[in-house]
Amino acid sequence: MPAPDKKEQIIQTHSSLILAVVQTIHNPELRPHLDQVLQQSAQNGWQSLVDAIKKILAGSREQSLVNGLDDEDAIIIDSILRGLQDPTTLPKTEQSGDASQAAPMFARLIDEARRGNTNSLSILGSMAEQMVNAGGDMASLSAVLKDMIDGERNVDKLCTRMGPQGESLITQILSELAKLDRH
């Protein structure tokens, strides 16, 4: 299982999905919207996660639902199950991402995707879709992820449409990538 900070990063990255599942269980009228999200997730290669979520929606609360899932999917399912038992464990939607935590995660995923890891590429693709929907610097970051995977490291080129926070995040990601390149 990943370290606690990585676990929290995964939970925050997928907080909207985690909350949508729990909210749909408590309010079945939300199911059509969640079904669209799940269909899109399945098309993006997250079928195992979608299957586990559908079992939860059907009433299963067994911890064994995480068996056979990769670490990220298992963390998401575990967060949903814990949230159903104790809503205080659910991620907070108003929490803003901490660039000091986000940068190493982005750098690791970018480095792994650059080396041909299709799972990391899929994760980045899903994150990029969420970032486009968030707008602002996050949408701009999503637009340069492929450039960074392809090896672009020119901070000025990557930050052309960024505000100060976005520039800070890009700079930190590039710093983390430089560390990974040295190893």
C-alpha positions in Angstrom: 0.0 0.0 0.0 1.3 3.5 -0.8 2.7 5.9 1.8 0.0 8.0 3.6 0.8 11.1 1.7 0.5 9.3 -1.7 -2.8 7.8 -0.4 -4.2 11.2 0.5 -3.1 12.6 -2.9 -5.0 9.8 -4.6 -8.1 10.4 -2.5 -8.0 14.1 -3.2 -7.4 13.5 -6.9 -10.5 11.3 -7.1 -12.5 13.1 -4.4 -15.3 14.1 -6.8 -15.8 10.4 -7.8 -15.7 9.2 -4.2 -18.2 11.8 -3.1 -20.5 11.2 -6.1 -20.7 7.4 -5.3 -21.5 8.1 -1.6 -24.0 10.8 -2.5 -25.7 8.6 -5.1 -26.1 5.8 -2.5 -27.9 8.3 -0.2 -29.8 9.9 -3.0 -30.6 7.5 -5.9 -31.9 10.3 -8.1 -28.3 11.2 -8.8 -27.7 7.8 -10.4 -28.0 8.8 -14.0 -25.2 11.4 -13.7 -23.0 8.9 -11.9 -23.7 6.3 -14.6 -22.4 8.7 -17.2 -19.2 9.2 -15.1 -18.8 5.5 -14.7 -19.3 4.8 -18.4 -16.6 7.4 -19.2 -14.3 5.9 -16.6 -14.7 2.4 -18.1 -13.9 3.8 -21.6 -10.7 5.3 -20.1 -9.5 1.9 -18.9 -10.9 2.0 -15.3 -13.2 -1.1 -15.8 -12.1 -2.9 -12.6 -12.7 0.2 -10.5 -16.1 0.7 -12.2 -17.1 -2.9 -11.5 -16.2 -2.5 -7.8 -18.2 0.7 -7.6 -21.2 -1.0 -9.2 -21.0 -3.7 -6.6 -21.1 -1.0 -3.9 -24.1 0.7 -5.6 -25.8 -2.7 -5.6 -25.3 -3.0 -1.8 -22.0 -4.7 -1.2 -19.9 -3.3 1.6 -17.3 -6.1 1.7 -13.7 -5.0 2.2 -12.9 -7.9 -0.2 -14.0 -5.6 -3.1 -10.4 -4.2 -3.1 -9.0 -7.7 -3.8 -7.4 -7.8 -7.3 -7.4 -4.0 -7.7 -4.3 -1.9 -8.3 -3.2 0.4 -5.4 -5.0 3.4 -6.8 -8.3 1.7 -7.4 -8.1 0.0 -4.0 -7.6 3.3 -2.2 -10.6 4.8 -4.0 -12.8 1.8 -3.1 -11.6 1.8 0.5 -12.3 5.5 0.8 -15.9 5.0 -0.5 -16.5 2.1 1.9 -15.1 4.1 4.9 -17.1 7.1 3.8 -20.3 5.1 3.9 -19.5 3.9 7.4 -18.2 7.3 8.7 -18.9 10.4 6.6 -16.3 12.3 8.5 -13.6 10.3 6.6 -14.8 11.6 3.2 -12.5 14.0 1.3 -13.4 17.6 1.5 -14.2 19.2 -1.8 -13.1 22.6 -0.7 -9.5 21.4 0.0 -7.2 23.0 -2.5 -4.3 21.0 -3.8 -0.9 21.6 -2.2 1.6 22.1 -4.9 4.4 20.8 -2.7 2.5 17.4 -2.6 1.1 17.6 -6.2 4.4 18.3 -7.9 6.2 15.0 -6.9 3.1 13.0 -7.9 2.8 14.7 -11.3 6.5 14.3 -11.9 6.4 10.6 -11.0 3.5 10.0 -13.3 5.0 12.1 -16.2 8.3 10.2 -15.8 6.6 6.8 -15.8 4.4 7.7 -18.8 7.5 9.0 -20.6 9.1 5.6 -20.0 6.1 3.8 -21.5 4.0 3.0 -18.4 0.5 2.9 -19.9 -1.2 2.9 -16.4 0.5 6.2 -15.6 -0.5 7.6 -18.9 -4.1 6.6 -18.3 -4.0 8.2 -14.8 -2.7 11.4 -16.3 -5.3 11.3 -19.0 -8.1 11.0 -16.4 -6.5 13.8 -14.4 -6.3 16.0 -17.4 -10.0 15.6 -18.1 -10.8 16.7 -14.5 -8.3 19.6 -14.8 -10.0 20.9 -18.0 -13.3 20.9 -16.2 -11.7 22.9 -13.3 -10.6 25.6 -15.7 -7.9 28.3 -15.0 -4.4 27.2 -14.3 -5.5 23.5 -14.0 -6.9 23.6 -17.6 -3.6 25.2 -18.8 -1.6 22.5 -17.0 -3.6 19.8 -18.6 -2.7 21.3 -22.0 1.0 21.0 -21.4 1.1 17.5 -19.7 1.8 15.8 -23.1 4.6 18.3 -23.8 6.2 17.3 -20.5 5.7 13.6 -21.2 7.4 14.3 -24.6 10.4 15.8 -22.8 9.7 19.6 -22.9 11.5 21.2 -19.9 11.5 24.9 -21.0 9.6 26.6 -18.1 8.8 29.7 -20.2 7.2 27.6 -23.0 5.2 25.5 -20.5 4.0 28.5 -18.5 2.8 30.8 -21.4 -0.9 30.7 -20.2 -0.3 30.3 -16.5 -1.0 32.5 -13.6 1.4 32.7 -10.6 0.1 29.5 -8.9 0.3 27.5 -12.1 3.8 28.7 -12.8 4.8 27.7 -9.3 3.4 24.2 -9.8 5.1 23.8 -13.2 8.4 24.9 -11.8 8.1 22.4 -8.9 7.1 19.6 -11.3 10.1 20.4 -13.5 12.4 20.4 -10.4 11.0 17.0 -9.4 11.5 15.7 -13.0 15.1 16.9 -12.9 15.6 14.9 -9.7 14.1 11.8 -11.3 16.3 12.3 -14.4 19.4 12.2 -12.3 18.5 8.8 -10.8 
